[in-house]
């Protein structure tokens, strides 16, 4: 969820810069009024539609909101994001993302459940208690107990 006031300010600013009226945007005027007044949440789909109508990439809209919220320049935030994306790539994120897309949501959960169960069993074989296993793996005790 994006913060309401920074989102409202960014939407009003982009509309003013582009000379676009609320009626030219792809949303109910009542909803747009609430968005621009900082009274409503926004969905990812609406971000995409508004960004397209305002002639910017959705990520630009989100970056402007986040920079406003953080009180920093969009360039400073861009450096931070670039560092995070490099870290994502360095840690194998693209390959894992491809794997997740290939698996799909249901199958990905099943694979994660099987991996978690194997990790729990390995802790059990090492002689750890359920509580120690939960702490080591960052799981709840009830999750560990189900796979114990």
BASETI-896396 format. One record per residue: residue number from 1; residue in one letter; x, y, z of N, C-alpha, C in turn. Coordinates in steps of 0.001 Angstrom, whole numbers, plus 500000, padded with zeros to 6 digits. Layout:
N
     k   r   n_east   n_north     n_up   ca_east   ca_north    ca_up   c_east   c_north     c_up
   NUM   A        X         Y        Z         X          Y        Z        X         Y        Z
...
This chain:
148
     k   r   n_east   n_north     n_up   ca_east   ca_north    ca_up   c_east   c_north     c_up
     1   X   500842    498832   500000    500000     500000   500000   500894    501239   500000
     2   X   500609    502158   499118    501378     503390   499066   500831    504386   500085
     3   X   501703    505225   500637    501237     506230   501579   500291    507215   500893
     4   X   499250    507599   501568    498193     508391   500936   498642    509790   500533
     5   X   499249    510550   501445    499574     511945   501142   500645    512086   500059
     6   X   501750    511335   500123    502724     511435   499021   502122    511023   497667
     7   X   501298    509980   497662    500639     509569   496419   499753    510691   495896
     8   X   498988    511291   496775    498093     512378   496378   498893    513520   495757
     9   X   499988    513902   496403    500810     515007   495907   501437    514675   494551
    10   X   501925    513452   494399    502553     513051   493127   501516    513027   492012
    11   X   500337    512496   492267    499290     512480   491234   498905    513895   490817
    12   X   498712    514779   491786    498348     516165   491463   499458    516847   490668
    13   X   500715    516576   491068    501865     517183   490385   501958    516701   488938
    14   X   501883    515394   488739    501977     514851   487376   500830    515353   486504
    15   X   499632    515398   487066    498493     515907   486293   498725    517351   485889
    16   X   499224    518170   486828    499479     519587   486540   500568    519741   485482
    17   X   501648    518959   485604    502755     519047   484642   502331    518626   483243
    18   X   501458    517620   483162    501036     517089   481865   499800    517803   481325
    19   X   499176    518645   482149    497965     519346   481719   496795    518393   481531
    20   X   496682    517407   482409    495650     516384   482306   494598    516638   483388
    21   X   493337    516569   483012    492263     516726   483991   491894    515364   484567
    22   X   491193    515379   485692    490743     514120   486292   489866    513339   485327
    23   X   489066    514035   484556    488151     513334   483640   488898    512631   482505
    24   X   490153    512992   482274    490951     512342   481231   491661    511090   481743
    25   X   491557    510838   483020    492225     509672   483597   491267    508484   483655
    26   X   491823    507263   483616    491007     506045   483502   490439    505535   484831
    27   X   489757    506403   485541    489170     505961   486806   487945    506807   487097
    28   X   487136    506295   487956    485975     507026   488418   486441    508329   489069
    29   X   485800    509464   488732    486231     510758   489263   486162    510799   490787
    30   X   485187    510123   491359    485060     510102   492817   486292    509421   493431
    31   X   486712    508313   492814    487910     507612   493299   489144    508489   493117
    32   X   489271    509147   491966    490415     510025   491726   490442    511167   492732
    33   X   489271    511728   493021    489204     512790   494017   489742    512279   495350
    34   X   489296    511092   495745    489751     510524   497011   491257    510237   496986
    35   X   491770    509739   495838    493207     509490   495731   493994    510788   495882
    36   X   493550    511818   495174    494262     513086   495191   494065    513851   496492
    37   X   493082    513477   497267    492877     514089   498575   493581    513280   499676
    38   X   494176    512147   499293    494867     511306   500263   493928    510498   501120
    39   X   492749    510194   500600    491729     509497   501380   491493    508057   500949
    40   X   492220    507592   499933    491933     506269   499401   493218    505530   499050
    41   X   493132    504211   499048    494237     503354   498620   494175    503162   497111
    42   X   495249    502603   496583    495332     502376   495147   495818    500952   494899
    43   X   495335    500352   493833    495765     499004   493466   496890    499078   492450
    44   X   497587    497963   492285    498651     497908   491288   498084    498156   489890
    45   X   496924    497585   489611    496292     497803   488309   495998    499270   488061
    46   X   495520    499967   489090    495225     501396   488945   496504    502191   488767
    47   X   497577    501800   489458    498869     502475   489268   499287    502359   487811
    48   X   499151    501161   487242    499533     500952   485851   498684    501809   484906
    49   X   497391    501844   485142    496498     502633   484278   496784    504127   484394
    50   X   496936    504627   485611    497211     506052   485800   498558    506443   485201
    51   X   499566    505623   485431    500897     505920   484892   500848    506005   483372
    52   X   500172    505044   482752    500052     505062   481289   499354    506330   480814
    53   X   498288    506705   481489    497548     507912   481109   498361    509181   481325
    54   X   499262    509156   482294    500101     510320   482584   501418    510296   481816
    55   X   501632    509248   481010    502818     509166   480169   504098    508830   480915
    56   X   503970    508078   482004    505162     507639   482747   505063    506140   482985
    57   X   506194    505536   483309    506208     504126   483673   505608    503975   485073
    58   X   504932    502875   485337    504402     502665   486691   505476    502768   487768
    59   X   506676    502264   487476    507757     502334   488459   508142    503785   488734
    60   X   508018    504660   487748    508315     506079   487952   507334    506675   488942
    61   X   506070    506345   488765    505037     506829   489680   505321    506354   491111
    62   X   505622    505075   491264    505904     504513   492584   507186    505121   493163
    63   X   508210    505298   492336    509466     505893   492807   509254    507325   493282
    64   X   508457    508096   492561    508190     509471   492978   507460    509504   494323
    65   X   506515    508585   494498    505793     508505   495771   506757    508140   496892
    66   X   507591    507139   496667    508521     506682   497710   509553    507766   498045
    67   X   510085    508452   497033    511057     509526   497277   510406    510649   498080
    68   X   509167    510959   497757    508436     511986   498500   508255    511556   499945
    69   X   507878    510303   500146    507686     509780   501496   508990    509811   502299
    70   X   510095    509453   501649    511387     509392   502329   512032    510771   502489
    71   X   511547    511739   501726    512128     513071   501782   513483    513145   501108
    72   X   513662    512345   500065    514934     512359   499340   514660    512610   497860
    73   X   515717    512807   497114    515550     513013   495677   515277    511684   494987
    74   X   514653    511772   493832    514391     510542   493083   515708    509907   492634
    75   X   516740    510720   492407    518042     510187   492011   518685    509394   493148
    76   X   518559    509886   494372    519109     509154   495530   518399    507820   495693
    77   X   517090    507840   495510    516328     506596   495609   516701    505651   494475
    78   X   516956    506186   493306    517349     505368   492162   518668    504641   492439
    79   X   519604    505294   493095    520878     504658   493463   520616    503503   494422
    80   X   519763    503733   495424    519413     502686   496384   518769    501497   495674
    81   X   517832    501772   494779    517141     500710   494042   518123    499953   493149
    82   X   519033    500668   492502    520030     500004   491654   520888    499046   492491
    83   X   521269    499484   493689    522052     498614   494575   521244    497371   494960
    84   X   519975    497560   495272    519126     496435   495657   518915    495471   494488
    85   X   518778    495996   493284    518622     495127   492108   519900    494342   491828
    86   X   521053    494983   492018    522323     494268   491845   522440    493151   492876
    87   X   522041    493414   494108    522062     492398   495156   521118    491249   494801
    88   X   519945    491582   494280    518971     490580   493840   519596    489671   492788
    89   X   520282    490267   491818    520923     489478   490760   522086    488660   491301
    90   X   522883    489265   492175    524053     488580   492744   523631    487343   493543
    91   X   522476    487408   494198    521997     486298   495026   521142    485304   494247
    92   X   521114    485419   492916    520395     484447   492103   518912    484725   491945
    93   X   518502    485952   492190    517096     486322   492085   516461    486038   490737
    94   X   517118    486403   489631    516492     486138   488327   516197    484655   488092
    95   X   517123    483789   488488    516908     482345   488316   515755    481874   489193
    96   X   515710    482361   490448    514620     481970   491349   513289    482509   490852
    97   X   513281    483710   490311    512055     484284   489760   511556    483449   488584
    98   X   512467    483039   487723    512092     482170   486604   511535    480853   487114
    99   X   512180    480298   488140    511707     479046   488738   510310    479220   489303
   100   X   510071    480322   489998    508752     480579   490578   507688    480732   489491
   101   X   508031    481401   488412    507084     481550   487303   506779    480199   486666
   102   X   507816    479381   486508    507633     478057   485912   506799    477148   486813
   103   X   507033    477226   488124    506315     476367   489061   504854    476771   489207
   104   X   504589    478057   489218    503241     478520   489508   503033    478553   491014
   105   X   501998    479234   491463    501783     479474   492898   501588    478188   493694
   106   X   500737    477301   493223    500427     476091   493991   501643    475187   494071
   107   X   502276    474935   492951    503435     474049   492938   504592    474663   493723
   108   X   504762    475993   493657    505833     476651   494399   505633    476459   495896
   109   X   504382    476554   496353    504107     476326   497775   504444    474895   498167
   110   X   504109    473936   497291    504406     472531   497587   505906    472292   497662
   111   X   506661    472895   496751    508119     472760   496766   508682    473395   498038
   112   X   508202    474574   498392    508680     475248   499604   508336    474422   500846
   113   X   507153    473832   500858    506744     472995   501992   507665    471786   502117
   114   X   507989    471166   500981    508875     470003   501002   510279    470394   501467
   115   X   510783    471530   501003    512102     472002   501421   512111    472316   502918
   116   X   511035    472945   503399    510925     473270   504821   510881    471993   505650
   117   X   510118    470993   505185    510012     469728   505899   511375    469029   505969
   118   X   512121    469071   504872    513464     468466   504864   514386    469160   505852
   119   X   514301    470486   505901    515141     471240   506833   514770    470909   508275
   120   X   513490    470755   508541    513030     470394   509887   513528    469006   510264
   121   X   513429    468063   509345    513895     466707   509620   515403    466677   509850
   122   X   516135    467502   509117    517592     467560   509305   517924    468076   510704
   123   X   517167    469064   511175    517373     469580   512544   517036    468504   513573
   124   X   515977    467759   513307    515560     466689   514217   516659    465634   514314
   125   X   517243    465279   513161    518311     464280   513133   519553    464762   513875
   126   X   519760    466075   513911    520900     466644   514639   520638    466699   516135
   127   X   519410    466348   516529    519085     466304   517953   518513    467593   518517
   128   X   518144    468521   517645    517552     469763   518134   516117    469518   518589
   129   X   515658    470333   519510    514253     470256   519946   513402    471008   518920
   130   X   512094    470856   519066    511199     471597   518169   511396    473102   518338
   131   X   511547    473537   519580    511735     474971   519846   513038    475462   519207
   132   X   514117    474709   519365    515403     475094   518774   515321    475097   517251
   133   X   514620    474113   516712    514444     474034   515258   513677    475248   514751
   134   X   512607    475587   515438    511803     476751   515040   512654    478009   515053
   135   X   513456    478168   516083    514312     479351   516184   515358    479369   515075
   136   X   516004    478238   514864    517065     478168   513848   516546    478430   512438
   137   X   515358    477904   512128    514815     478038   510773   513914    479262   510609
   138   X   513642    479949   511711    512781     481131   511629   511329    480775   511355
   139   X   510895    479641   511936    509525     479162   511740   508784    479196   513064
   140   X   507467    479100   512990    506687     478993   514221   506802    477561   514749
   141   X   506581    477416   516072    506635     476077   516674   505578    475171   516080
   142   X   504400    475720   515771    503332     474892   515215   503691    474370   513825
   143   X   504399    475175   513039    504846     474722   511713   505842    473582   511866
   144   X   506761    473738   512804    507750     472690   513055   507042    471430   513546
   145   X   506084    471577   514459    505376     470417   515022   504637    469634   513942
   146   X   504058    470329   512961    503333     469637   511887   504256    468761   511042
   147   X   505495    469175   510885    506438     468436   510047   507344    467513   510859
   148   X   507201    467526   512174    508065     466768   513056   507800    465294   512878
